[in-house]
Amino acid sequence: MYAITIPVPGGPEALVWAEVPDPAPGAGEVLIDVVAAGVNRADVVQRQGFYDPPPGASPYPGLEVSGRIAALGAGVNGWAVGDEVCALLAGGGYAEKVCVPAGQVLPVPEGLDLVTAAALPEVTATVWSNVFMVGHLRPGETLLVHGGGSGIGTMAVQLGKAVGARVAVTAGGPEKLERCRELGADVLIDYREQDFVEELHKVTGGVGADVVLDIIGAKYLAQNIEALAVNGRLVIIGLQGGRTAEIDLTKLMLKRAAIAGTTLRARPLEEKAAIVAAVREHVWPLIAGGRVRPVVDRTLPVREAPEAHRVLEESTHVGKVLLTF
């Protein structure tokens, strides 16, 4: 088969389409003929040489795909050759074929085409596990989403609204904010022009956000704590603004607030399977019913993976960028 490889880490040009050995499914795995793959910021960091795949995972980038099951490993039940599926991966999505544990496979939601389904696994698993399973967002609460125009952001806005929360977003520029408004965001904050803590306190009467979903990390840590309501929960899932920061613990304690930091890629298989099962139970019906939808910025042929990475690095997109095979 062919796959996008990274012979030497570097810029987008480091992504090379090359012939590689065919994978074979092990026990508990399925083999998928890939139709489309989602592009994620983690892929960019891996290409740069800073985010190696977990032990035993495919060395090729790509954390989510859609396609058709081509073969079943020993002990796999509930799936059949030919099933149209999408899947959450630890790596290997930028390839014509990929093996994945059966517990990380999902059916294509009713009413959605196979290519677009590749936009779902990573964002739905990330948002559901962090906003709901870790952050425990409840109806009537306020959710602050940083990076509202990203794939994760556009999904977080929709799921927050679907459960009855008020959703605030930060994004860069009026065009991205307008797209967030169209998806249901209640509070629109341009981080280039506005202080998100001040704006959030204005609309909440000084109360703040019950849950903050943060992709920035160190740069926003102190402000995020200021933005939290009493008993608020800050969930950090990215480090685009650095990984080391100092905080005033008194403020955290007075708010009785909690900070959680999570990753998805390196979690044990059982945890990933539990998250995927929760997504199938809670999110898939919302997609089938038209209340939630994947937002796709553009679709490119897989050999144009370098261009897809440039799009992510320029941060001009809204929603997901997909590669097709």
Backbone bond lengths (Angstrom), bond angles and torsions (degrees), N, CA, C in turn:
res aa  C-N    CA-C-N  psi(-1)  N-CA   C-N-CA  omega(-1)  CA-C   N-CA-C  phi
1 M - - - 1.456 - - 1.527 108.78 -
2 Y 1.346 115.30 173.71 1.451 121.38 174.70 1.526 109.83 -115.53
3 A 1.338 114.99 150.73 1.459 121.08 -179.63 1.524 109.33 -150.60
4 I 1.315 116.06 159.00 1.459 121.35 169.66 1.527 107.54 -80.08
5 T 1.321 116.15 120.15 1.463 121.75 -178.54 1.525 109.61 -112.65
6 I 1.335 115.26 168.83 1.467 121.85 178.15 1.529 107.60 -128.40
7 P 1.337 118.64 79.09 1.469 120.38 -178.45 1.531 112.42 -58.85
8 V 1.336 116.30 -41.65 1.464 121.96 178.43 1.520 107.50 -138.30
9 P 1.340 119.08 123.51 1.460 120.54 -179.22 1.529 111.62 -58.37
10 G 1.328 115.76 150.40 1.452 119.74 179.64 1.511 111.72 168.73
11 G 1.335 115.65 -146.90 1.454 121.66 179.89 1.516 111.86 -74.82
12 P 1.332 117.44 -173.94 1.469 120.48 -179.11 1.521 113.84 -54.38
13 E 1.333 116.92 -30.59 1.466 120.26 179.66 1.528 112.59 -67.40
14 A 1.335 117.74 -9.74 1.466 121.22 177.79 1.522 112.00 -72.55
15 L 1.342 117.10 -13.09 1.463 121.18 178.67 1.525 109.18 -81.30
16 V 1.337 116.09 120.72 1.465 121.31 -173.73 1.523 110.36 -125.88
17 W 1.321 116.91 126.29 1.469 123.48 176.14 1.521 107.61 -78.52
18 A 1.346 116.90 117.85 1.465 119.79 -173.56 1.526 110.34 -145.80
19 E 1.321 114.81 158.52 1.456 120.29 176.27 1.519 109.09 -79.63
20 V 1.330 115.92 133.88 1.463 122.30 -176.89 1.532 108.31 -138.20
21 P 1.328 118.09 165.05 1.469 120.26 -179.72 1.530 111.89 -63.46
22 D 1.322 115.85 144.99 1.458 121.20 174.31 1.530 109.84 -68.70
23 P 1.336 118.59 139.17 1.468 120.87 174.59 1.522 110.72 -82.57
24 A 1.326 116.23 158.13 1.466 122.28 175.80 1.523 108.15 -130.53
25 P 1.323 118.09 134.27 1.466 119.29 -176.00 1.524 112.05 -70.75
26 G 1.325 115.35 134.04 1.456 120.57 173.56 1.511 110.24 -87.91
27 A 1.304 116.10 -175.22 1.462 120.73 178.63 1.525 109.72 -58.93
28 G 1.324 115.23 132.59 1.457 120.06 178.52 1.510 114.83 80.55
29 E 1.323 118.53 4.87 1.456 122.49 -178.22 1.530 112.02 -112.78
30 V 1.335 114.84 160.21 1.456 120.42 170.06 1.523 108.31 -121.52
31 L 1.326 115.81 151.24 1.459 122.28 174.64 1.519 107.94 -101.10
32 I 1.324 116.85 128.48 1.460 121.90 -177.84 1.525 109.84 -114.43
33 D 1.335 116.07 129.77 1.459 121.40 166.79 1.530 106.39 -80.38
34 V 1.315 115.91 113.45 1.460 121.07 -170.30 1.527 111.11 -77.61
35 V 1.328 115.26 133.12 1.466 122.73 175.03 1.532 110.45 -104.15
36 A 1.326 116.48 -37.16 1.463 121.37 179.07 1.521 109.56 -152.86
37 A 1.318 115.60 154.74 1.465 121.72 178.55 1.518 109.48 -134.17
38 G 1.324 116.78 140.96 1.456 121.21 175.22 1.523 110.53 -81.90
39 V 1.324 115.08 147.56 1.465 121.79 177.18 1.523 107.78 -105.27
40 N 1.328 116.08 127.51 1.461 121.32 -177.11 1.519 111.07 -126.34
41 R 1.335 115.50 157.94 1.461 118.95 -179.62 1.522 111.43 -61.65
42 A 1.323 117.74 -28.99 1.467 120.09 175.79 1.525 111.36 -60.21
43 D 1.338 117.03 -33.02 1.465 120.60 176.82 1.528 110.53 -64.29
44 V 1.329 115.73 -39.53 1.462 120.74 179.07 1.526 110.13 -63.27
45 V 1.328 116.24 -44.55 1.463 120.13 -178.95 1.528 110.24 -66.34
46 Q 1.345 117.41 -38.00 1.467 120.23 175.84 1.527 110.77 -62.64
47 R 1.328 116.46 -43.24 1.468 120.15 178.95 1.522 111.52 -60.04
48 Q 1.319 116.28 -33.63 1.458 121.06 -179.91 1.531 112.78 -76.67
49 G 1.340 116.17 -10.72 1.453 120.27 177.39 1.507 115.48 96.14
50 F 1.362 116.93 15.11 1.464 119.76 -174.10 1.524 114.43 -114.60
51 Y 1.330 118.12 5.55 1.470 118.86 -176.14 1.523 108.49 -147.56
52 D 1.325 115.97 81.01 1.462 120.25 -178.73 1.523 110.59 -69.45
53 P 1.329 117.84 148.26 1.466 120.67 175.63 1.524 110.65 -62.98
54 P 1.322 117.88 154.85 1.460 120.54 175.18 1.527 110.86 -60.80
55 P 1.325 118.08 157.28 1.474 120.68 177.93 1.522 112.13 -54.23
56 G 1.317 115.66 131.43 1.458 120.99 178.34 1.512 114.92 89.06
57 A 1.336 117.52 -11.37 1.462 120.32 -179.70 1.525 110.52 -81.81
58 S 1.315 116.06 161.31 1.456 121.41 175.86 1.522 110.37 -59.57
59 P 1.339 117.99 141.96 1.468 120.18 179.84 1.523 113.40 -78.44
60 Y 1.336 117.87 -9.77 1.452 120.61 -176.80 1.527 109.39 -84.57
61 P 1.331 117.75 150.48 1.466 119.17 179.30 1.522 111.47 -70.35
62 G 1.325 115.02 168.06 1.467 120.34 176.81 1.504 112.55 117.66
63 L 1.338 116.83 112.64 1.467 122.05 -174.63 1.523 113.92 -108.24
64 E 1.342 117.04 2.90 1.464 119.34 178.61 1.520 108.83 -161.67
65 V 1.316 115.04 145.35 1.468 120.93 179.39 1.527 109.90 -144.63
66 S 1.328 114.06 167.01 1.458 121.29 162.72 1.520 107.34 -129.22
67 G 1.322 116.06 155.45 1.463 119.44 -179.43 1.509 111.16 170.82
68 R 1.328 115.27 -158.04 1.465 121.59 -178.64 1.520 109.81 -121.41
69 I 1.319 115.86 139.22 1.463 119.78 179.53 1.527 108.91 -68.64
70 A 1.338 114.74 127.52 1.466 121.21 -178.02 1.519 112.52 -103.49
71 A 1.335 117.27 -26.07 1.468 120.66 -179.23 1.520 108.85 -161.96
72 L 1.333 115.15 155.28 1.460 122.16 179.15 1.517 109.99 -116.14
73 G 1.329 116.01 135.74 1.459 119.91 172.80 1.512 110.67 -79.61
74 A 1.306 115.08 171.18 1.464 120.24 -179.22 1.524 110.78 -59.69
75 G 1.324 115.51 138.60 1.458 121.27 173.81 1.510 115.51 81.94
76 V 1.326 118.34 6.13 1.466 120.20 -179.83 1.527 110.07 -86.26
77 N 1.317 114.96 126.42 1.462 120.90 177.50 1.527 109.28 -123.45
78 G 1.316 116.14 155.10 1.458 120.87 175.23 1.510 114.90 89.74
79 W 1.314 117.82 -4.48 1.456 122.28 177.45 1.516 109.56 -129.28
80 A 1.339 116.10 155.30 1.462 120.75 -179.96 1.521 109.39 -137.16
81 V 1.322 115.93 153.14 1.463 120.66 175.28 1.525 108.77 -57.51
82 G 1.322 116.64 133.60 1.457 122.02 -178.27 1.509 114.38 98.37
83 D 1.339 118.44 -14.82 1.466 120.61 178.66 1.524 110.37 -60.74
84 E 1.334 116.19 136.35 1.463 121.26 174.83 1.525 108.43 -88.62
85 V 1.339 115.60 124.09 1.454 120.73 -169.80 1.530 110.37 -141.47
86 C 1.314 114.67 169.51 1.462 122.08 164.33 1.520 106.61 -131.42
87 A 1.335 116.77 160.98 1.463 118.16 -171.39 1.518 111.47 -152.28
88 L 1.323 114.15 148.72 1.461 123.77 173.56 1.528 108.56 -92.74
89 L 1.335 116.85 129.55 1.464 121.10 -173.77 1.522 111.37 -120.46
90 A 1.324 115.53 162.19 1.465 121.71 167.97 1.521 110.62 -93.21
91 G 1.329 116.54 -6.96 1.463 122.54 -179.69 1.511 109.51 160.40
92 G 1.353 115.48 167.35 1.457 119.61 172.99 1.500 116.62 94.83
93 G 1.341 118.49 7.85 1.455 120.34 -175.65 1.519 114.82 -72.84
94 Y 1.339 117.18 -24.44 1.466 119.75 179.63 1.530 109.47 -83.82
95 A 1.304 117.29 55.26 1.460 121.60 -176.71 1.518 109.31 -148.37
96 E 1.331 115.84 159.44 1.464 119.98 -178.11 1.524 111.94 -69.22
97 K 1.326 116.59 -26.49 1.466 121.56 178.30 1.521 108.76 -138.97
98 V 1.326 116.15 149.98 1.455 119.65 176.87 1.526 109.48 -151.31
99 C 1.331 115.79 144.17 1.464 121.72 174.66 1.525 109.20 -98.91
100 V 1.321 116.12 141.01 1.458 120.67 -177.78 1.518 109.58 -146.96
101 P 1.335 118.25 141.43 1.460 120.01 174.70 1.520 111.47 -56.13
102 A 1.323 116.59 137.52 1.465 120.82 -175.12 1.526 112.16 -58.90
103 G 1.327 117.82 -28.04 1.459 121.05 179.86 1.512 114.03 -70.09
104 Q 1.334 117.62 -9.74 1.461 121.64 -179.98 1.531 112.24 -106.66
105 V 1.316 115.59 13.48 1.467 121.55 -178.72 1.528 109.60 -102.80
106 L 1.324 115.61 141.50 1.459 122.10 179.97 1.526 109.70 -129.92
107 P 1.321 118.03 147.18 1.464 119.15 173.10 1.522 109.50 -70.58
108 V 1.323 117.08 153.51 1.463 119.92 172.87 1.526 107.84 -66.19
109 P 1.328 117.87 127.17 1.473 118.85 -178.39 1.519 112.12 -59.27
110 E 1.293 115.59 147.37 1.465 121.68 179.03 1.523 110.00 -56.53
111 G 1.322 115.70 131.69 1.456 120.95 177.15 1.509 115.30 87.76
112 L 1.336 117.82 0.84 1.461 121.32 -177.92 1.525 109.77 -112.00
113 D 1.337 116.95 140.07 1.455 119.51 178.86 1.531 110.51 -78.95
114 L 1.324 115.26 160.83 1.461 121.32 -171.43 1.525 112.41 -64.37
115 V 1.329 118.23 -40.27 1.468 119.99 -179.91 1.524 110.70 -64.06
116 T 1.316 117.25 -49.08 1.463 120.99 -177.16 1.525 111.81 -61.82
117 A 1.323 117.48 -28.67 1.470 120.98 179.72 1.521 112.38 -59.91
118 A 1.339 117.68 -23.03 1.465 120.14 178.25 1.518 112.40 -65.54
119 A 1.330 117.23 -16.40 1.460 121.11 179.89 1.520 113.11 -81.18
120 L 1.340 117.76 -2.82 1.465 120.20 -169.57 1.525 117.56 -97.84
121 P 1.337 120.61 -45.01 1.472 118.48 -165.76 1.523 115.32 -57.21
122 E 1.320 117.34 -48.87 1.461 119.29 -175.42 1.521 111.94 -68.32
123 V 1.327 117.54 -45.27 1.467 118.72 -176.34 1.523 111.71 -71.06
124 T 1.312 117.78 -40.32 1.471 118.34 -179.28 1.524 110.90 -68.69
125 A 1.332 117.42 -40.91 1.469 120.20 178.67 1.524 110.91 -66.21
126 T 1.325 116.48 -40.48 1.465 120.13 -179.95 1.520 111.27 -66.07
127 V 1.314 116.32 -48.62 1.463 119.41 -176.77 1.526 111.31 -68.38
128 W 1.331 117.21 -47.45 1.465 117.58 -177.38 1.528 111.20 -63.61
129 S 1.326 117.20 -43.82 1.463 119.07 -177.07 1.527 111.70 -66.54
130 N 1.330 117.80 -36.24 1.466 120.02 -174.27 1.522 113.88 -90.64
131 V 1.301 117.80 -44.44 1.459 119.96 -178.00 1.528 111.59 -75.56
132 F 1.330 116.61 -36.29 1.463 119.92 -173.58 1.519 113.90 -106.16
133 M 1.324 118.97 -45.56 1.454 120.67 -177.98 1.533 112.28 -78.26
134 V 1.339 117.12 -32.50 1.472 121.41 177.28 1.522 110.72 -99.18
135 G 1.343 117.08 -49.38 1.457 120.99 -176.68 1.519 114.94 -80.54
136 H 1.331 117.97 -15.89 1.472 123.09 176.50 1.530 112.15 52.79
137 L 1.335 117.05 44.46 1.457 120.39 177.06 1.519 110.00 -62.18
138 R 1.342 114.65 135.16 1.463 120.62 -178.07 1.530 110.43 -122.55
139 P 1.328 117.35 159.66 1.465 120.33 176.60 1.522 110.80 -55.55
140 G 1.334 115.53 139.25 1.460 120.47 178.62 1.515 114.28 88.23
141 E 1.322 118.18 -12.49 1.457 120.98 178.49 1.528 110.27 -84.33
142 T 1.345 115.27 170.47 1.461 121.81 179.71 1.519 109.72 -108.81
143 L 1.325 115.33 128.42 1.467 122.90 177.55 1.520 108.81 -111.25
144 L 1.331 116.45 128.08 1.465 122.02 173.05 1.521 108.48 -105.51
145 V 1.330 116.48 122.92 1.458 122.70 -178.68 1.520 108.87 -113.92
146 H 1.326 117.10 117.73 1.457 120.14 173.80 1.533 109.05 -85.27
147 G 1.321 115.66 142.64 1.468 118.96 -177.30 1.504 111.29 71.84
148 G 1.326 117.03 48.78 1.466 120.88 -174.05 1.517 114.03 -62.49
149 G 1.331 117.86 -21.48 1.455 120.13 -179.67 1.511 114.89 -87.91
150 S 1.309 117.63 -3.02 1.466 121.56 -179.43 1.523 110.55 -77.94
151 G 1.323 116.61 173.33 1.459 119.69 175.40 1.515 111.49 -59.05
152 I 1.327 116.36 -46.59 1.462 120.31 177.95 1.517 110.82 -64.97
153 G 1.333 116.27 -42.61 1.451 120.15 -178.76 1.513 113.27 -61.89
154 T 1.332 116.93 -45.64 1.469 119.72 -178.94 1.520 111.45 -64.73
155 M 1.321 117.61 -32.64 1.462 119.99 176.86 1.525 111.09 -75.63
156 A 1.338 117.84 -38.59 1.463 121.00 179.96 1.526 110.92 -63.53
157 V 1.324 116.85 -40.03 1.463 120.13 177.63 1.528 109.96 -58.52
158 Q 1.304 116.54 -48.95 1.467 120.42 -175.69 1.523 112.35 -66.74
159 L 1.331 116.84 -43.14 1.463 119.06 -178.97 1.523 111.06 -70.20
160 G 1.332 116.73 -35.87 1.456 119.07 176.11 1.514 111.63 -60.60
161 K 1.332 115.92 -45.41 1.465 119.68 178.80 1.523 111.17 -66.77
162 A 1.335 117.25 -36.29 1.462 120.77 -177.23 1.524 112.25 -63.08
163 V 1.340 117.22 -29.26 1.464 119.96 179.72 1.530 112.23 -95.23
164 G 1.342 116.79 3.53 1.455 119.18 175.10 1.508 115.76 90.83
165 A 1.316 118.28 23.85 1.456 121.82 176.88 1.524 110.64 -93.61
166 R 1.337 116.35 159.20 1.463 121.07 168.03 1.526 106.66 -88.27
167 V 1.342 117.21 131.95 1.467 120.85 -173.61 1.523 110.67 -117.12
168 A 1.327 115.22 125.38 1.460 122.65 172.49 1.521 108.23 -109.97
169 V 1.332 116.49 144.13 1.464 119.75 179.40 1.518 110.21 -132.17
170 T 1.333 114.97 151.07 1.458 120.75 164.52 1.517 107.42 -110.19
171 A 1.325 115.39 142.07 1.460 120.93 176.67 1.522 107.38 -159.17
172 G 1.333 116.42 164.52 1.454 121.30 -176.76 1.515 112.44 -98.28
173 G 1.329 117.23 100.71 1.445 121.18 174.00 1.510 114.68 102.97
174 P 1.334 116.27 156.56 1.475 121.41 -175.32 1.519 114.10 -66.03
175 E 1.322 118.12 -31.67 1.467 119.28 -178.27 1.522 111.21 -65.79
176 K 1.333 117.02 -46.09 1.460 119.47 178.57 1.528 110.90 -65.45
177 L 1.323 116.41 -39.18 1.458 119.09 179.88 1.527 111.28 -65.41
178 E 1.321 116.76 -36.47 1.457 119.33 177.83 1.519 111.12 -64.40
179 R 1.324 116.99 -39.26 1.467 120.06 176.78 1.525 110.39 -63.42
180 C 1.324 116.93 -39.28 1.468 120.05 177.34 1.527 110.77 -64.54
181 R 1.338 116.45 -39.06 1.466 119.80 177.65 1.520 110.35 -61.48
182 E 1.330 116.73 -42.10 1.461 121.06 179.85 1.530 111.43 -61.73
183 L 1.328 116.44 -29.57 1.462 120.91 179.80 1.526 112.42 -83.04
184 G 1.347 116.30 -8.21 1.454 119.63 176.20 1.508 116.50 119.14
185 A 1.339 118.20 -1.17 1.470 119.80 -178.95 1.522 110.42 -60.37
186 D 1.336 116.19 136.75 1.461 122.42 -177.48 1.519 112.48 -91.23
187 V 1.325 116.59 -33.15 1.465 122.04 -175.70 1.518 108.32 -125.22
188 L 1.332 117.00 123.02 1.460 122.41 -174.70 1.524 109.12 -113.72
189 I 1.331 116.93 121.32 1.462 121.58 -175.95 1.528 109.34 -125.84
190 D 1.319 116.58 119.86 1.461 121.93 176.70 1.526 107.82 -86.28
191 Y 1.335 116.91 105.31 1.459 119.51 -174.54 1.530 112.65 -64.99
192 R 1.324 117.26 -17.18 1.463 120.06 178.85 1.527 111.72 -76.80
193 E 1.334 116.42 -26.03 1.465 121.15 -173.81 1.525 113.63 -117.57
194 Q 1.332 117.68 -18.18 1.462 120.57 -172.07 1.525 111.27 -128.03
195 D 1.325 115.82 153.80 1.459 123.11 173.42 1.531 107.22 -87.89
196 F 1.336 117.33 115.65 1.465 118.46 -172.69 1.522 112.61 -67.35
197 V 1.324 118.23 -27.35 1.464 119.92 177.89 1.528 109.72 -67.03
198 E 1.330 116.03 -47.71 1.464 120.08 179.48 1.520 111.71 -60.53
199 E 1.322 116.13 -45.78 1.465 119.45 -177.66 1.525 111.40 -65.31
200 L 1.322 116.10 -40.15 1.465 119.33 -179.94 1.523 110.98 -66.12
201 H 1.325 116.80 -40.97 1.466 119.98 179.80 1.532 111.25 -66.94
202 K 1.343 116.54 -31.94 1.467 119.02 177.48 1.521 110.99 -61.10
203 V 1.331 116.18 -46.83 1.471 119.32 -173.06 1.524 112.50 -82.29
204 T 1.328 117.60 -16.02 1.471 119.95 179.78 1.524 112.15 -107.11
205 G 1.331 117.09 8.09 1.456 119.34 -179.03 1.515 112.43 65.04
206 G 1.309 116.37 31.64 1.456 121.22 178.62 1.514 114.87 85.06
207 V 1.333 116.95 0.57 1.473 120.26 -176.77 1.525 111.47 -74.63
208 G 1.335 117.52 -47.65 1.458 120.94 -179.11 1.517 113.00 98.71
209 A 1.330 114.97 -169.69 1.472 121.88 -175.82 1.520 110.62 -98.35
210 D 1.315 115.61 138.39 1.467 120.34 176.29 1.524 111.31 -75.15
211 V 1.332 116.40 -35.82 1.461 121.81 178.21 1.528 108.29 -134.42
212 V 1.336 115.92 133.79 1.466 121.92 173.99 1.518 107.94 -119.57
213 L 1.335 116.37 124.81 1.461 122.33 175.55 1.516 106.94 -103.04
214 D 1.344 116.15 114.15 1.465 121.25 -168.42 1.518 112.50 -119.81
215 I 1.341 116.01 128.26 1.465 122.00 176.49 1.520 111.65 -106.04
216 I 1.347 117.77 -0.54 1.463 121.15 -171.42 1.533 112.56 -93.31
217 G 1.328 117.07 -43.91 1.459 119.46 178.15 1.512 113.08 88.69
218 A 1.328 116.75 -130.01 1.461 122.77 -168.64 1.525 113.77 -54.94
219 K 1.307 117.11 -43.91 1.473 121.32 -175.91 1.515 112.39 -58.32
220 Y 1.324 117.91 -33.88 1.460 122.26 -176.27 1.528 113.82 -101.63
221 L 1.314 118.60 -0.41 1.463 119.67 -169.35 1.521 112.75 -58.64
222 A 1.321 117.75 -51.54 1.465 119.95 -178.13 1.521 111.06 -62.91
223 Q 1.341 117.34 -42.56 1.465 120.67 179.00 1.525 111.76 -65.50
224 N 1.312 116.44 -37.93 1.463 119.27 178.69 1.525 111.21 -62.30
225 I 1.318 116.85 -39.88 1.463 119.69 178.02 1.529 110.32 -65.14
226 E 1.353 116.43 -40.30 1.463 120.12 175.51 1.528 110.91 -60.61
227 A 1.338 115.82 -35.26 1.469 120.33 -176.04 1.521 113.24 -77.13
228 L 1.332 117.67 -16.81 1.455 120.73 -176.08 1.524 112.60 -72.00
229 A 1.310 115.17 143.33 1.459 121.39 170.15 1.531 109.30 -77.58
230 V 1.321 115.97 168.52 1.467 119.75 171.12 1.521 108.47 -59.70
231 N 1.316 116.33 135.26 1.466 123.55 -174.53 1.537 112.58 66.56
232 G 1.338 116.36 21.55 1.455 120.72 179.72 1.512 113.22 -74.53
233 R 1.339 115.29 161.25 1.449 121.89 -178.50 1.530 109.86 -127.60
234 L 1.326 116.50 120.85 1.463 123.12 176.74 1.522 108.16 -102.53
235 V 1.325 115.99 122.34 1.462 120.95 -179.73 1.526 108.11 -116.58
236 I 1.321 116.26 116.30 1.461 122.66 -176.37 1.524 108.98 -101.07
237 I 1.346 115.77 121.81 1.463 119.68 -177.79 1.521 112.66 -123.35
238 G 1.343 117.46 2.72 1.457 119.88 -179.68 1.509 111.16 -151.84
239 L 1.320 115.61 162.09 1.463 121.41 -175.64 1.518 111.56 -129.87
240 Q 1.326 116.20 37.53 1.461 118.98 -178.32 1.517 112.50 -64.17
241 G 1.338 116.91 -22.21 1.458 121.28 178.97 1.516 113.14 -107.35
242 G 1.328 117.56 23.79 1.464 120.33 177.33 1.512 112.97 103.45
243 R 1.332 114.65 164.72 1.466 119.41 -174.70 1.523 114.77 -118.52
244 T 1.323 118.81 -2.55 1.456 120.96 -178.41 1.518 109.92 -125.95
245 A 1.343 115.90 128.13 1.460 120.37 -179.53 1.527 109.57 -152.82
246 E 1.331 115.31 157.94 1.464 121.68 176.55 1.513 108.37 -109.65
247 I 1.332 116.96 138.76 1.465 120.34 -179.47 1.523 110.47 -129.90
248 D 1.325 114.66 158.31 1.456 122.08 173.93 1.528 107.34 -88.48
249 L 1.310 116.80 104.71 1.464 120.58 -176.76 1.524 112.60 -65.71
250 T 1.338 116.36 -23.10 1.462 118.80 178.90 1.521 110.87 -59.95
251 K 1.344 116.02 -42.62 1.464 119.68 -179.87 1.522 110.89 -63.02
252 L 1.323 115.73 -39.59 1.453 119.88 178.78 1.525 110.78 -63.93
253 M 1.325 115.63 -42.91 1.460 120.39 -177.80 1.530 112.07 -69.51
254 L 1.324 116.83 -40.87 1.455 119.80 -179.53 1.524 111.63 -64.27
255 K 1.328 116.07 -30.34 1.463 119.99 177.39 1.526 112.84 -86.93
256 R 1.333 115.64 -4.36 1.463 119.93 -175.97 1.534 109.63 50.49
257 A 1.313 114.67 41.54 1.461 121.46 -174.14 1.524 111.09 -94.58
258 A 1.324 115.48 165.30 1.465 121.38 -179.10 1.522 109.21 -129.36
259 I 1.334 115.10 143.37 1.458 121.60 175.00 1.529 107.72 -119.00
260 A 1.317 116.25 129.11 1.466 121.15 176.27 1.522 108.58 -125.54
261 G 1.305 116.19 140.17 1.453 121.72 174.12 1.520 108.50 -120.45
262 T 1.340 116.74 131.20 1.464 118.42 -176.26 1.524 110.93 -138.06
263 T 1.320 114.49 156.49 1.458 122.41 166.23 1.528 107.00 -129.41
264 L 1.302 116.29 161.12 1.464 120.58 -179.15 1.526 111.62 -108.88
265 R 1.319 116.47 -40.39 1.460 121.95 -169.45 1.525 113.67 -58.04
266 A 1.338 117.13 -42.05 1.460 120.57 -172.50 1.528 113.53 -94.74
267 R 1.325 118.07 7.94 1.466 119.44 -179.79 1.528 110.57 -66.80
268 P 1.320 116.98 152.77 1.469 120.14 175.55 1.527 110.89 -59.23
269 L 1.333 115.90 154.40 1.460 120.79 -176.97 1.525 111.87 -58.13
270 E 1.336 117.06 -37.09 1.463 119.43 -178.13 1.529 110.65 -64.34
271 E 1.334 117.16 -39.03 1.453 120.34 179.58 1.523 110.88 -67.91
272 K 1.329 116.21 -42.09 1.465 118.93 178.08 1.527 110.70 -62.82
273 A 1.326 116.21 -41.89 1.459 119.62 179.40 1.526 110.92 -62.25
274 A 1.334 117.32 -38.22 1.465 120.82 179.13 1.527 110.65 -66.24
275 I 1.332 116.32 -40.16 1.462 120.01 178.10 1.520 110.64 -65.24
276 V 1.331 116.86 -45.73 1.462 120.78 179.83 1.526 110.59 -61.77
277 A 1.319 117.29 -40.10 1.469 120.47 177.37 1.521 111.10 -62.92
278 A 1.335 116.72 -39.67 1.464 120.21 178.31 1.523 111.00 -66.70
279 V 1.333 116.75 -38.99 1.465 120.58 177.08 1.524 110.48 -62.43
280 R 1.326 116.42 -43.44 1.471 119.61 179.64 1.525 111.02 -63.08
281 E 1.320 116.58 -37.76 1.467 120.50 -178.47 1.528 112.50 -73.44
282 H 1.349 116.82 -42.95 1.460 119.89 -170.01 1.528 114.20 -101.15
283 V 1.327 117.73 -34.50 1.462 120.50 -173.07 1.521 112.34 -95.51
284 W 1.326 117.42 -39.73 1.463 120.36 -176.70 1.533 112.71 -57.39
285 P 1.336 120.10 -41.26 1.471 118.95 176.79 1.527 112.89 -62.86
286 L 1.327 117.54 -32.71 1.463 120.73 178.24 1.528 110.68 -67.70
287 I 1.331 116.24 -37.32 1.464 119.90 177.99 1.526 110.00 -70.29
288 A 1.325 116.80 -46.03 1.469 120.35 179.89 1.521 111.50 -61.56
289 G 1.335 116.10 -31.50 1.460 120.21 179.95 1.513 114.23 -86.12
290 G 1.345 116.86 -0.99 1.456 120.55 177.30 1.509 115.42 81.33
291 R 1.329 118.45 7.07 1.468 120.86 -179.51 1.522 111.67 -82.76
292 V 1.318 116.80 -22.96 1.466 122.87 178.97 1.516 107.42 -133.93
293 R 1.326 117.04 140.84 1.462 119.78 179.48 1.521 109.95 -143.48
294 P 1.319 116.78 149.05 1.463 118.84 173.60 1.517 109.94 -71.13
295 V 1.315 116.64 141.84 1.461 122.00 177.63 1.522 107.80 -106.06
296 V 1.318 116.99 117.29 1.470 122.13 -177.56 1.525 108.73 -111.36
297 D 1.316 116.09 119.94 1.461 121.13 179.58 1.523 111.28 -74.91
298 R 1.355 115.85 -46.41 1.461 119.89 179.42 1.525 109.74 -163.89
299 T 1.324 114.27 160.48 1.461 122.37 178.15 1.525 107.90 -124.35
300 L 1.336 115.99 130.40 1.463 121.61 -177.91 1.528 109.82 -127.12
301 P 1.338 118.74 150.47 1.464 120.48 172.66 1.533 110.39 -61.50
302 V 1.310 117.15 147.56 1.469 120.86 -173.83 1.526 111.94 -58.32
303 R 1.321 118.01 -31.26 1.462 118.97 179.66 1.525 112.35 -69.17
304 E 1.323 116.20 -11.32 1.459 120.29 175.11 1.530 111.59 -97.89
305 A 1.329 116.12 25.86 1.469 120.94 177.05 1.530 112.36 -54.41
306 P 1.346 119.72 -38.75 1.472 118.37 176.85 1.529 112.62 -57.63
307 E 1.330 117.19 -40.53 1.462 120.06 178.04 1.523 110.62 -65.89
308 A 1.326 117.64 -38.88 1.466 120.67 177.33 1.523 110.94 -59.84
309 H 1.321 116.98 -40.37 1.467 120.28 178.28 1.525 111.39 -67.73
310 R 1.328 117.18 -36.11 1.467 119.50 176.90 1.520 110.54 -62.93
311 V 1.321 116.89 -39.42 1.463 120.93 178.59 1.525 110.17 -60.06
312 L 1.331 117.00 -45.71 1.460 119.78 179.48 1.520 111.71 -64.05
313 E 1.314 116.59 -40.65 1.465 119.51 -178.04 1.525 111.77 -69.52
314 E 1.333 117.21 -31.59 1.469 120.66 177.61 1.524 111.27 -77.73
315 S 1.335 116.93 -18.34 1.461 123.68 177.67 1.527 112.05 55.99
316 T 1.324 115.62 40.86 1.463 120.09 176.63 1.524 112.11 -96.97
317 H 1.317 117.24 -6.11 1.451 121.65 -174.55 1.527 111.99 -86.09
318 V 1.324 115.25 161.54 1.460 122.39 169.96 1.518 107.15 -126.18
319 G 1.314 117.27 120.00 1.459 120.97 -177.09 1.519 111.57 87.62
320 K 1.317 115.94 -150.18 1.464 122.47 -171.52 1.522 113.00 -95.28
321 V 1.337 114.67 150.95 1.460 123.03 167.65 1.523 106.79 -110.09
322 L 1.344 117.13 130.80 1.448 122.02 -176.86 1.532 110.44 -117.63
323 L 1.335 115.31 150.74 1.460 122.85 172.22 1.518 108.16 -111.53
324 T 1.324 117.48 136.39 1.463 121.08 179.49 1.522 110.53 -114.59
325 F 1.352 114.68 153.65 1.463 121.83 -175.59 1.520 109.95 -113.67
